[in-house]
Amino acid sequence: MALTDIGANHWYGVGPNEQTRTGFLELMSSFTAYRTLSVSATTFSFWRAYMDNLLADPHAPRASALVVEQLLTTLLEKLASKPIEGEEDDDDGGDEFEDRDEYLKFWSQTKAKLLDLIRRIASVLPLEVMMLAGGKWQSLLEKLQQAAAAEANLDARANNQVEAHLSFLECAVSGTSLDAIGEKTLSDPVGEERRQRVVACGGMLADMLIQVDMNSSVMLATILPRALVFLAPYLRHHGGAPPERPRGPAILEKLLGAFEAFPLSPGESACGKGSALVTMRRRLAASVVRVAHPMSAHLLPVREAVNNFVQSLLSRGAVTGEESAQLYELLFVVSNPLPSGAERDAFLASIILPPAEQWASDAVAAAFDNPSSWLAPALLSDPDPSDPAAAQQWERSRQLRIDLHSSLNTLLCVTRRCHASLPGMGGGCHFAQILPAAHEAARKALPNIAKCFKALHAVWTVEYRAQVRPDWVNIYRPVEFEVAADPEYKGEASGESSGPMELCRWMRQIRDAVYQEAGFLTLFEEGFYGQLAANPSLLEDMLTHMPSLENRHLRAILRLFIAPFIRHCPPDLFARLLSPILPGIIALFHSRLESGYSSMSQRAKGG
């Protein structure tokens, strides 16, 4: 601690003498490398101060290459030293803590300091950090490929190594300044020479990841996309190099190809969670968008090929609903650099309309006209659970729920993207004005959105509640409150049936999604309000069962739909659309508030 204080606060007395400076840095590096984490952590404040001094004075003497390499290697090793359940922590200093939870808490706090220190070093010594990251990743990839060839699973220690390398890579790239990693030539010859070397190191690391056959193993397909995401700041500037085979298109081809290399079985598609394959594909879909977004300018030459491939996946049903939403997002991303406004509008229209038409189908309308089709077997009129027909009915209703949720999620993703592109609403595909296709999509989608509102709200009416089996009443369980009270809440305590909880979660998810979708559609004035003005019964359907809703539902519909509906309503439609509904809505909210305050007052008085 004394050496840390001297180095951090009195470096001006140590730095001028080369022999003293070298010896001090080597000594501090050895303390950082000490086996116990608590000793290592005491040196971090010195290294932060030292890097800040170098950043303030680029010409100040620097630590030797050996000290820097030892320091960076130590930080990577410490990142990989996460305590493993069931193992003794003596080697890493866990024996200093009486309570394991206390040690885990200390390790988590220290990890944040480790990551911050790596970013600081990268901001000052980007070349050294990128070179070490490349060497370490080369070694890691060799081990991972050997494990994949042997079809071996990674144990907890190997997983720690992978997570440490991913975290190190993220900090190395995000901590490197634009001057060091960008395309702009620097006026300083020395700085320019280092910039070129940093760029070359980043390119070699990217090429190393691209060359690995990740389609040979779910494990590799889980890890490599995450690494490429962390390289995205580099790929933003260099995704178009080398000219003979640009990295950006090669990466996108590699990631998209994994959807065909690892197809889902019907059972896995239906369950939507649980297996390593489902988890990998879900993360893969998110990674594709995160990688493509910063390097969209380099993807324009392959836009048509990407569109054709994605449309093929969608038309064949080769992706889940969640994956479909991410892939539609990808299509928006690759449309960003289109030079022609007319060409971009035509391309975006081809993306916007299909999800709206799918949601507007007769099959979706029939499902919400008959809620018992997706509530089965929760109702008393359904076959008894002991009847073999009940299992078949459950699977049919489950698949219907999955299809409905998938269709709505895809529509919501597309609409949200249109919403984000509007002026003042953040980034997006930047149309100068709302496309006619967006208004058409709103007109097509609204009738079934109204049916969805009505059907979901009807389930909370007294009449419907009376039809629910006693052992299925958990479909009304207020999971939101339990999640807020216990972040570790899993939804199925011992003794609970999975069927009611699955249906409960589905209704909550689709309710939130349809409220959001309706709220976003209010921005498409001509399509949304024009449809309501022509068909006022749609608005009546959306609000007809509101008095039966719980307060948690009322808060959600007020925030997500009613508020934007009022805010964006054209003035010339106030009398036609707002006047008939606002008195009832205000009276309902007033009665709920009055009832709540009355209950609170009685409890305060001890009544």
Contacts in CASP RR format, 6 or more apart in sequence:
PFRMAT RR
TARGET T0000
AUTHOR 0000-0000-0000
METHOD contacts of the structure
MODEL  1
MALTDIGANHWYGVGPNEQTRTGFLELMSSFTAYRTLSVSATTFSFWRAY
MDNLLADPHAPRASALVVEQLLTTLLEKLASKPIEGEEDDDDGGDEFEDR
DEYLKFWSQTKAKLLDLIRRIASVLPLEVMMLAGGKWQSLLEKLQQAAAA
EANLDARANNQVEAHLSFLECAVSGTSLDAIGEKTLSDPVGEERRQRVVA
CGGMLADMLIQVDMNSSVMLATILPRALVFLAPYLRHHGGAPPERPRGPA
ILEKLLGAFEAFPLSPGESACGKGSALVTMRRRLAASVVRVAHPMSAHLL
PVREAVNNFVQSLLSRGAVTGEESAQLYELLFVVSNPLPSGAERDAFLAS
IILPPAEQWASDAVAAAFDNPSSWLAPALLSDPDPSDPAAAQQWERSRQL
RIDLHSSLNTLLCVTRRCHASLPGMGGGCHFAQILPAAHEAARKALPNIA
KCFKALHAVWTVEYRAQVRPDWVNIYRPVEFEVAADPEYKGEASGESSGP
MELCRWMRQIRDAVYQEAGFLTLFEEGFYGQLAANPSLLEDMLTHMPSLE
NRHLRAILRLFIAPFIRHCPPDLFARLLSPILPGIIALFHSRLESGYSSM
SQRAKGG
1 42 0 8 1.000
3 24 0 8 1.000
3 27 0 8 1.000
3 28 0 8 1.000
3 31 0 8 1.000
3 46 0 8 1.000
4 28 0 8 1.000
4 42 0 8 1.000
4 43 0 8 1.000
4 45 0 8 1.000
4 46 0 8 1.000
6 14 0 8 1.000
7 14 0 8 1.000
7 24 0 8 1.000
7 28 0 8 1.000
7 46 0 8 1.000
7 49 0 8 1.000
7 50 0 8 1.000
8 45 0 8 1.000
8 46 0 8 1.000
8 48 0 8 1.000
8 49 0 8 1.000
8 50 0 8 1.000
9 49 0 8 1.000
11 49 0 8 1.000
11 50 0 8 1.000
11 53 0 8 1.000
14 20 0 8 1.000
14 21 0 8 1.000
14 24 0 8 1.000
15 21 0 8 1.000
15 24 0 8 1.000
15 61 0 8 1.000
18 61 0 8 1.000
21 61 0 8 1.000
22 63 0 8 1.000
22 64 0 8 1.000
25 50 0 8 1.000
25 63 0 8 1.000
25 64 0 8 1.000
25 67 0 8 1.000
26 67 0 8 1.000
28 43 0 8 1.000
28 46 0 8 1.000
28 47 0 8 1.000
29 63 0 8 1.000
29 67 0 8 1.000
29 70 0 8 1.000
29 71 0 8 1.000
29 74 0 8 1.000
31 39 0 8 1.000
31 40 0 8 1.000
31 42 0 8 1.000
31 43 0 8 1.000
32 40 0 8 1.000
32 43 0 8 1.000
32 44 0 8 1.000
32 47 0 8 1.000
32 71 0 8 1.000
32 74 0 8 1.000
32 75 0 8 1.000
33 40 0 8 1.000
33 70 0 8 1.000
33 74 0 8 1.000
34 40 0 8 1.000
35 91 0 8 1.000
35 92 0 8 1.000
35 93 0 8 1.000
36 92 0 8 1.000
36 93 0 8 1.000
36 94 0 8 1.000
36 96 0 8 1.000
37 78 0 8 1.000
37 81 0 8 1.000
37 92 0 8 1.000
37 93 0 8 1.000
37 94 0 8 1.000
37 106 0 8 1.000
37 107 0 8 1.000
37 110 0 8 1.000
38 93 0 8 1.000
38 96 0 8 1.000
38 106 0 8 1.000
40 74 0 8 1.000
40 78 0 8 1.000
40 110 0 8 1.000
41 110 0 8 1.000
41 113 0 8 1.000
44 113 0 8 1.000
44 114 0 8 1.000
44 117 0 8 1.000
47 71 0 8 1.000
47 117 0 8 1.000
47 120 0 8 1.000
47 121 0 8 1.000
48 116 0 8 1.000
48 117 0 8 1.000
48 120 0 8 1.000
50 63 0 8 1.000
51 117 0 8 1.000
51 120 0 8 1.000
51 121 0 8 1.000
51 123 0 8 1.000
51 124 0 8 1.000
52 120 0 8 1.000
53 60 0 8 1.000
54 60 0 8 1.000
54 62 0 8 1.000
54 124 0 8 1.000
54 125 0 8 1.000
55 120 0 8 1.000
55 123 0 8 1.000
55 124 0 8 1.000
62 68 0 8 1.000
62 125 0 8 1.000
63 71 0 8 1.000
65 128 0 8 1.000
68 121 0 8 1.000
68 125 0 8 1.000
68 128 0 8 1.000
69 128 0 8 1.000
69 132 0 8 1.000
71 121 0 8 1.000
72 118 0 8 1.000
72 121 0 8 1.000
72 128 0 8 1.000
72 129 0 8 1.000
72 132 0 8 1.000
73 132 0 8 1.000
75 114 0 8 1.000
75 117 0 8 1.000
75 118 0 8 1.000
75 168 0 8 1.000
76 132 0 8 1.000
76 136 0 8 1.000
76 164 0 8 1.000
76 165 0 8 1.000
76 168 0 8 1.000
77 164 0 8 1.000
78 110 0 8 1.000
78 114 0 8 1.000
79 111 0 8 1.000
79 114 0 8 1.000
79 115 0 8 1.000
79 163 0 8 1.000
79 164 0 8 1.000
79 167 0 8 1.000
79 168 0 8 1.000
80 160 0 8 1.000
80 161 0 8 1.000
80 163 0 8 1.000
80 164 0 8 1.000
80 165 0 8 1.000
81 92 0 8 1.000
81 107 0 8 1.000
81 160 0 8 1.000
82 107 0 8 1.000
82 111 0 8 1.000
82 160 0 8 1.000
82 163 0 8 1.000
82 164 0 8 1.000
83 89 0 8 1.000
83 92 0 8 1.000
83 94 0 8 1.000
83 100 0 8 1.000
83 103 0 8 1.000
83 104 0 8 1.000
83 107 0 8 1.000
84 156 0 8 1.000
84 157 0 8 1.000
84 160 0 8 1.000
85 156 0 8 1.000
87 156 0 8 1.000
88 95 0 8 1.000
89 95 0 8 1.000
89 100 0 8 1.000
89 103 0 8 1.000
93 103 0 8 1.000
94 103 0 8 1.000
96 103 0 8 1.000
97 103 0 8 1.000
97 106 0 8 1.000
115 167 0 8 1.000
115 171 0 8 1.000
118 129 0 8 1.000
118 168 0 8 1.000
118 171 0 8 1.000
118 172 0 8 1.000
118 175 0 8 1.000
119 171 0 8 1.000
119 174 0 8 1.000
119 175 0 8 1.000
120 175 0 8 1.000
121 128 0 8 1.000
121 129 0 8 1.000
122 129 0 8 1.000
122 130 0 8 1.000
122 171 0 8 1.000
122 172 0 8 1.000
122 173 0 8 1.000
122 174 0 8 1.000
122 175 0 8 1.000
122 176 0 8 1.000
123 175 0 8 1.000
123 176 0 8 1.000
123 177 0 8 1.000
126 172 0 8 1.000
126 175 0 8 1.000
126 176 0 8 1.000
126 177 0 8 1.000
126 180 0 8 1.000
126 181 0 8 1.000
126 194 0 8 1.000
126 198 0 8 1.000
127 180 0 8 1.000
127 194 0 8 1.000
127 197 0 8 1.000
127 198 0 8 1.000
127 201 0 8 1.000
129 172 0 8 1.000
129 176 0 8 1.000
130 172 0 8 1.000
130 176 0 8 1.000
130 198 0 8 1.000
130 201 0 8 1.000
130 202 0 8 1.000
130 205 0 8 1.000
131 201 0 8 1.000
133 168 0 8 1.000
133 169 0 8 1.000
133 172 0 8 1.000
133 201 0 8 1.000
133 205 0 8 1.000
134 201 0 8 1.000
134 202 0 8 1.000
134 204 0 8 1.000
134 205 0 8 1.000
134 208 0 8 1.000
136 165 0 8 1.000
136 168 0 8 1.000
137 165 0 8 1.000
137 169 0 8 1.000
137 205 0 8 1.000
137 208 0 8 1.000
137 209 0 8 1.000
137 227 0 8 1.000
138 208 0 8 1.000
140 161 0 8 1.000
140 162 0 8 1.000
140 165 0 8 1.000
141 208 0 8 1.000
141 209 0 8 1.000
141 212 0 8 1.000
143 158 0 8 1.000
144 162 0 8 1.000
144 219 0 8 1.000
144 220 0 8 1.000
144 223 0 8 1.000
145 212 0 8 1.000
145 220 0 8 1.000
147 153 0 8 1.000
147 154 0 8 1.000
147 158 0 8 1.000
147 217 0 8 1.000
147 219 0 8 1.000
148 216 0 8 1.000
148 217 0 8 1.000
148 219 0 8 1.000
148 220 0 8 1.000
149 216 0 8 1.000
151 217 0 8 1.000
153 219 0 8 1.000
154 162 0 8 1.000
154 219 0 8 1.000
162 223 0 8 1.000
165 227 0 8 1.000
166 223 0 8 1.000
166 226 0 8 1.000
166 227 0 8 1.000
166 230 0 8 1.000
169 205 0 8 1.000
169 227 0 8 1.000
169 230 0 8 1.000
169 231 0 8 1.000
170 230 0 8 1.000
173 181 0 8 1.000
173 230 0 8 1.000
173 231 0 8 1.000
173 232 0 8 1.000
173 233 0 8 1.000
173 234 0 8 1.000
174 230 0 8 1.000
174 233 0 8 1.000
176 198 0 8 1.000
176 233 0 8 1.000
178 184 0 8 1.000
179 186 0 8 1.000
179 195 0 8 1.000
180 194 0 8 1.000
180 195 0 8 1.000
180 198 0 8 1.000
181 195 0 8 1.000
181 198 0 8 1.000
181 199 0 8 1.000
181 202 0 8 1.000
181 233 0 8 1.000
181 234 0 8 1.000
181 237 0 8 1.000
182 195 0 8 1.000
182 199 0 8 1.000
182 237 0 8 1.000
182 238 0 8 1.000
183 237 0 8 1.000
183 238 0 8 1.000
185 192 0 8 1.000
185 195 0 8 1.000
186 192 0 8 1.000
186 195 0 8 1.000
199 238 0 8 1.000
202 231 0 8 1.000
202 234 0 8 1.000
202 238 0 8 1.000
203 234 0 8 1.000
203 238 0 8 1.000
203 241 0 8 1.000
203 247 0 8 1.000
205 231 0 8 1.000
206 228 0 8 1.000
206 231 0 8 1.000
206 234 0 8 1.000
206 235 0 8 1.000
206 238 0 8 1.000
206 239 0 8 1.000
206 247 0 8 1.000
206 251 0 8 1.000
207 247 0 8 1.000
209 224 0 8 1.000
209 227 0 8 1.000
209 228 0 8 1.000
209 231 0 8 1.000
210 247 0 8 1.000
210 250 0 8 1.000
210 251 0 8 1.000
210 254 0 8 1.000
212 220 0 8 1.000
212 224 0 8 1.000
213 220 0 8 1.000
214 220 0 8 1.000
214 221 0 8 1.000
214 223 0 8 1.000
214 224 0 8 1.000
214 225 0 8 1.000
214 254 0 8 1.000
214 258 0 8 1.000
215 221 0 8 1.000
215 257 0 8 1.000
215 258 0 8 1.000
215 261 0 8 1.000
215 262 0 8 1.000
218 262 0 8 1.000
218 276 0 8 1.000
218 277 0 8 1.000
218 280 0 8 1.000
221 258 0 8 1.000
221 261 0 8 1.000
221 262 0 8 1.000
221 280 0 8 1.000
221 284 0 8 1.000
222 276 0 8 1.000
222 279 0 8 1.000
222 280 0 8 1.000
222 283 0 8 1.000
222 284 0 8 1.000
225 255 0 8 1.000
225 258 0 8 1.000
225 283 0 8 1.000
225 284 0 8 1.000
225 287 0 8 1.000
225 288 0 8 1.000
225 291 0 8 1.000
226 283 0 8 1.000
226 287 0 8 1.000
228 235 0 8 1.000
228 251 0 8 1.000
228 255 0 8 1.000
228 287 0 8 1.000
228 291 0 8 1.000
229 287 0 8 1.000
229 290 0 8 1.000
229 291 0 8 1.000
232 290 0 8 1.000
232 291 0 8 1.000
232 293 0 8 1.000
232 294 0 8 1.000
232 295 0 8 1.000
233 294 0 8 1.000
235 247 0 8 1.000
235 248 0 8 1.000
235 251 0 8 1.000
235 291 0 8 1.000
235 294 0 8 1.000
235 295 0 8 1.000
235 298 0 8 1.000
236 294 0 8 1.000
236 295 0 8 1.000
238 247 0 8 1.000
239 246 0 8 1.000
239 247 0 8 1.000
239 248 0 8 1.000
239 251 0 8 1.000
239 295 0 8 1.000
239 298 0 8 1.000
240 246 0 8 1.000
240 247 0 8 1.000
240 248 0 8 1.000
240 295 0 8 1.000
240 298 0 8 1.000
241 247 0 8 1.000
246 298 0 8 1.000
246 301 0 8 1.000
247 298 0 8 1.000
248 295 0 8 1.000
248 298 0 8 1.000
248 299 0 8 1.000
249 298 0 8 1.000
249 299 0 8 1.000
249 301 0 8 1.000
249 302 0 8 1.000
251 291 0 8 1.000
252 288 0 8 1.000
252 291 0 8 1.000
252 292 0 8 1.000
252 299 0 8 1.000
252 302 0 8 1.000
252 306 0 8 1.000
253 302 0 8 1.000
255 284 0 8 1.000
255 287 0 8 1.000
255 288 0 8 1.000
255 291 0 8 1.000
256 288 0 8 1.000
256 306 0 8 1.000
256 309 0 8 1.000
256 310 0 8 1.000
258 281 0 8 1.000
258 284 0 8 1.000
259 281 0 8 1.000
259 284 0 8 1.000
259 313 0 8 1.000
259 318 0 8 1.000
259 319 0 8 1.000
259 323 0 8 1.000
260 313 0 8 1.000
260 318 0 8 1.000
262 277 0 8 1.000
262 280 0 8 1.000
262 281 0 8 1.000
263 318 0 8 1.000
264 277 0 8 1.000
264 278 0 8 1.000
264 281 0 8 1.000
264 318 0 8 1.000
264 320 0 8 1.000
268 275 0 8 1.000
268 277 0 8 1.000
268 278 0 8 1.000
269 320 0 8 1.000
269 402 0 8 1.000
270 398 0 8 1.000
270 399 0 8 1.000
270 402 0 8 1.000
271 278 0 8 1.000
272 278 0 8 1.000
272 320 0 8 1.000
272 322 0 8 1.000
272 402 0 8 1.000
273 279 0 8 1.000
278 320 0 8 1.000
281 319 0 8 1.000
281 320 0 8 1.000
281 323 0 8 1.000
282 320 0 8 1.000
282 322 0 8 1.000
282 323 0 8 1.000
285 319 0 8 1.000
285 322 0 8 1.000
285 323 0 8 1.000
285 326 0 8 1.000
285 327 0 8 1.000
286 326 0 8 1.000
288 326 0 8 1.000
288 327 0 8 1.000
288 330 0 8 1.000
289 326 0 8 1.000
289 329 0 8 1.000
289 330 0 8 1.000
289 333 0 8 1.000
292 299 0 8 1.000
292 330 0 8 1.000
292 333 0 8 1.000
292 334 0 8 1.000
293 333 0 8 1.000
296 333 0 8 1.000
296 334 0 8 1.000
296 336 0 8 1.000
296 337 0 8 1.000
297 336 0 8 1.000
297 337 0 8 1.000
299 306 0 8 1.000
299 333 0 8 1.000
299 334 0 8 1.000
299 337 0 8 1.000
300 334 0 8 1.000
300 337 0 8 1.000
300 338 0 8 1.000
302 334 0 8 1.000
303 334 0 8 1.000
303 335 0 8 1.000
303 338 0 8 1.000
303 347 0 8 1.000
306 330 0 8 1.000
306 331 0 8 1.000
306 334 0 8 1.000
307 331 0 8 1.000
307 334 0 8 1.000
307 347 0 8 1.000
307 350 0 8 1.000
310 327 0 8 1.000
310 328 0 8 1.000
310 330 0 8 1.000
310 331 0 8 1.000
312 318 0 8 1.000
313 319 0 8 1.000
313 327 0 8 1.000
314 324 0 8 1.000
314 327 0 8 1.000
314 354 0 8 1.000
319 327 0 8 1.000
320 406 0 8 1.000
321 405 0 8 1.000
321 406 0 8 1.000
321 409 0 8 1.000
321 410 0 8 1.000
322 406 0 8 1.000
322 409 0 8 1.000
324 406 0 8 1.000
324 409 0 8 1.000
324 410 0 8 1.000
324 413 0 8 1.000
325 409 0 8 1.000
325 410 0 8 1.000
325 412 0 8 1.000
325 413 0 8 1.000
326 413 0 8 1.000
328 351 0 8 1.000
328 355 0 8 1.000
328 410 0 8 1.000
328 413 0 8 1.000
328 414 0 8 1.000
328 417 0 8 1.000
329 413 0 8 1.000
329 417 0 8 1.000
331 351 0 8 1.000
332 348 0 8 1.000
332 351 0 8 1.000
332 414 0 8 1.000
332 417 0 8 1.000
332 428 0 8 1.000
332 429 0 8 1.000
335 344 0 8 1.000
335 347 0 8 1.000
335 348 0 8 1.000
335 351 0 8 1.000
335 429 0 8 1.000
336 428 0 8 1.000
336 429 0 8 1.000
336 430 0 8 1.000
338 344 0 8 1.000
338 347 0 8 1.000
344 429 0 8 1.000
344 431 0 8 1.000
345 431 0 8 1.000
345 435 0 8 1.000
345 437 0 8 1.000
348 429 0 8 1.000
348 431 0 8 1.000
348 435 0 8 1.000
348 437 0 8 1.000
349 435 0 8 1.000
349 436 0 8 1.000
349 437 0 8 1.000
351 414 0 8 1.000
352 414 0 8 1.000
352 418 0 8 1.000
352 435 0 8 1.000
352 437 0 8 1.000
352 438 0 8 1.000
352 441 0 8 1.000
353 437 0 8 1.000
353 440 0 8 1.000
353 441 0 8 1.000
353 444 0 8 1.000
355 407 0 8 1.000
355 410 0 8 1.000
355 411 0 8 1.000
355 413 0 8 1.000
355 414 0 8 1.000
355 441 0 8 1.000
356 411 0 8 1.000
356 414 0 8 1.000
356 440 0 8 1.000
356 441 0 8 1.000
356 442 0 8 1.000
356 444 0 8 1.000
356 445 0 8 1.000
357 444 0 8 1.000
358 364 0 8 1.000
358 407 0 8 1.000
358 410 0 8 1.000
358 411 0 8 1.000
359 407 0 8 1.000
359 408 0 8 1.000
359 411 0 8 1.000
359 444 0 8 1.000
359 445 0 8 1.000
359 448 0 8 1.000
359 449 0 8 1.000
360 444 0 8 1.000
360 445 0 8 1.000
360 447 0 8 1.000
360 448 0 8 1.000
361 448 0 8 1.000
364 404 0 8 1.000
364 407 0 8 1.000
364 448 0 8 1.000
364 451 0 8 1.000
365 447 0 8 1.000
365 448 0 8 1.000
365 451 0 8 1.000
366 373 0 8 1.000
367 373 0 8 1.000
367 374 0 8 1.000
367 400 0 8 1.000
367 404 0 8 1.000
368 448 0 8 1.000
368 451 0 8 1.000
368 452 0 8 1.000
368 454 0 8 1.000
368 455 0 8 1.000
369 451 0 8 1.000
369 455 0 8 1.000
371 455 0 8 1.000
371 458 0 8 1.000
371 459 0 8 1.000
371 464 0 8 1.000
372 379 0 8 1.000
372 381 0 8 1.000
372 382 0 8 1.000
373 397 0 8 1.000
373 400 0 8 1.000
374 397 0 8 1.000
374 400 0 8 1.000
374 401 0 8 1.000
374 404 0 8 1.000
374 506 0 8 1.000
375 397 0 8 1.000
375 459 0 8 1.000
375 475 0 8 1.000
375 503 0 8 1.000
376 382 0 8 1.000
376 393 0 8 1.000
376 394 0 8 1.000
376 396 0 8 1.000
376 397 0 8 1.000
377 383 0 8 1.000
377 385 0 8 1.000
377 390 0 8 1.000
377 393 0 8 1.000
377 394 0 8 1.000
377 397 0 8 1.000
377 469 0 8 1.000
377 472 0 8 1.000
378 468 0 8 1.000
378 469 0 8 1.000
378 472 0 8 1.000
378 475 0 8 1.000
378 500 0 8 1.000
378 503 0 8 1.000
379 467 0 8 1.000
379 468 0 8 1.000
379 469 0 8 1.000
380 467 0 8 1.000
380 468 0 8 1.000
380 469 0 8 1.000
381 467 0 8 1.000
382 390 0 8 1.000
382 393 0 8 1.000
382 469 0 8 1.000
383 389 0 8 1.000
383 390 0 8 1.000
383 393 0 8 1.000
384 390 0 8 1.000
394 499 0 8 1.000
398 502 0 8 1.000
401 503 0 8 1.000
401 506 0 8 1.000
401 510 0 8 1.000
404 510 0 8 1.000
405 506 0 8 1.000
405 509 0 8 1.000
405 510 0 8 1.000
405 513 0 8 1.000
408 452 0 8 1.000
408 510 0 8 1.000
408 513 0 8 1.000
408 514 0 8 1.000
408 517 0 8 1.000
409 513 0 8 1.000
411 445 0 8 1.000
411 517 0 8 1.000
412 513 0 8 1.000
412 516 0 8 1.000
412 517 0 8 1.000
412 520 0 8 1.000
414 441 0 8 1.000
415 441 0 8 1.000
415 517 0 8 1.000
415 520 0 8 1.000
415 521 0 8 1.000
416 516 0 8 1.000
416 520 0 8 1.000
417 428 0 8 1.000
417 429 0 8 1.000
418 429 0 8 1.000
418 431 0 8 1.000
418 434 0 8 1.000
418 435 0 8 1.000
418 438 0 8 1.000
418 520 0 8 1.000
418 523 0 8 1.000
418 524 0 8 1.000
419 425 0 8 1.000
419 520 0 8 1.000
419 523 0 8 1.000
420 426 0 8 1.000
420 427 0 8 1.000
420 428 0 8 1.000
421 427 0 8 1.000
421 428 0 8 1.000
421 429 0 8 1.000
421 430 0 8 1.000
421 431 0 8 1.000
422 434 0 8 1.000
422 523 0 8 1.000
434 523 0 8 1.000
434 524 0 8 1.000
438 524 0 8 1.000
439 524 0 8 1.000
439 526 0 8 1.000
439 527 0 8 1.000
439 528 0 8 1.000
440 527 0 8 1.000
441 524 0 8 1.000
442 521 0 8 1.000
442 524 0 8 1.000
442 527 0 8 1.000
442 528 0 8 1.000
442 531 0 8 1.000
443 527 0 8 1.000
443 528 0 8 1.000
443 530 0 8 1.000
443 531 0 8 1.000
445 517 0 8 1.000
445 521 0 8 1.000
446 521 0 8 1.000
446 527 0 8 1.000
446 528 0 8 1.000
446 531 0 8 1.000
446 532 0 8 1.000
446 538 0 8 1.000
447 531 0 8 1.000
447 535 0 8 1.000
447 538 0 8 1.000
449 514 0 8 1.000
449 517 0 8 1.000
449 518 0 8 1.000
449 521 0 8 1.000
449 542 0 8 1.000
450 538 0 8 1.000
450 539 0 8 1.000
450 541 0 8 1.000
450 542 0 8 1.000
451 541 0 8 1.000
452 510 0 8 1.000
452 514 0 8 1.000
453 514 0 8 1.000
453 518 0 8 1.000
453 541 0 8 1.000
453 542 0 8 1.000
453 543 0 8 1.000
454 541 0 8 1.000
454 542 0 8 1.000
454 544 0 8 1.000
454 545 0 8 1.000
456 507 0 8 1.000
456 510 0 8 1.000
456 511 0 8 1.000
456 514 0 8 1.000
457 544 0 8 1.000
457 545 0 8 1.000
457 546 0 8 1.000
457 548 0 8 1.000
457 549 0 8 1.000
457 553 0 8 1.000
458 464 0 8 1.000
458 545 0 8 1.000
458 548 0 8 1.000
459 475 0 8 1.000
459 507 0 8 1.000
460 476 0 8 1.000
460 545 0 8 1.000
460 548 0 8 1.000
460 549 0 8 1.000
460 550 0 8 1.000
460 553 0 8 1.000
461 545 0 8 1.000
461 548 0 8 1.000
462 548 0 8 1.000
465 476 0 8 1.000
468 475 0 8 1.000
468 476 0 8 1.000
471 497 0 8 1.000
471 500 0 8 1.000
472 497 0 8 1.000
472 499 0 8 1.000
472 500 0 8 1.000
472 503 0 8 1.000
473 500 0 8 1.000
474 496 0 8 1.000
474 497 0 8 1.000
474 500 0 8 1.000
474 501 0 8 1.000
474 504 0 8 1.000
475 500 0 8 1.000
475 503 0 8 1.000
475 504 0 8 1.000
475 507 0 8 1.000
476 504 0 8 1.000
477 500 0 8 1.000
477 501 0 8 1.000
477 504 0 8 1.000
478 550 0 8 1.000
478 552 0 8 1.000
479 489 0 8 1.000
479 491 0 8 1.000
479 504 0 8 1.000
479 505 0 8 1.000
479 508 0 8 1.000
480 508 0 8 1.000
480 552 0 8 1.000
481 552 0 8 1.000
482 489 0 8 1.000
482 491 0 8 1.000
483 489 0 8 1.000
491 501 0 8 1.000
491 505 0 8 1.000
492 498 0 8 1.000
492 501 0 8 1.000
511 553 0 8 1.000
511 556 0 8 1.000
512 556 0 8 1.000
512 560 0 8 1.000
515 556 0 8 1.000
515 557 0 8 1.000
515 560 0 8 1.000
515 561 0 8 1.000
516 560 0 8 1.000
518 542 0 8 1.000
518 560 0 8 1.000
518 561 0 8 1.000
518 565 0 8 1.000
519 560 0 8 1.000
519 561 0 8 1.000
519 564 0 8 1.000
519 565 0 8 1.000
520 564 0 8 1.000
521 527 0 8 1.000
521 528 0 8 1.000
522 528 0 8 1.000
522 529 0 8 1.000
522 561 0 8 1.000
522 564 0 8 1.000
522 565 0 8 1.000
522 567 0 8 1.000
522 568 0 8 1.000
522 569 0 8 1.000
523 564 0 8 1.000
523 568 0 8 1.000
525 568 0 8 1.000
525 570 0 8 1.000
529 568 0 8 1.000
529 569 0 8 1.000
529 570 0 8 1.000
529 573 0 8 1.000
529 577 0 8 1.000
531 538 0 8 1.000
532 538 0 8 1.000
532 539 0 8 1.000
532 573 0 8 1.000
532 577 0 8 1.000
533 573 0 8 1.000
533 576 0 8 1.000
533 577 0 8 1.000
536 576 0 8 1.000
536 577 0 8 1.000
536 580 0 8 1.000
539 577 0 8 1.000
539 581 0 8 1.000
542 561 0 8 1.000
543 581 0 8 1.000
543 585 0 8 1.000
546 554 0 8 1.000
546 557 0 8 1.000
546 585 0 8 1.000
546 588 0 8 1.000
547 588 0 8 1.000
549 557 0 8 1.000
551 592 0 8 1.000
554 588 0 8 1.000
554 589 0 8 1.000
554 592 0 8 1.000
558 589 0 8 1.000
562 585 0 8 1.000
566 578 0 8 1.000
566 582 0 8 1.000
569 577 0 8 1.000
569 578 0 8 1.000
END
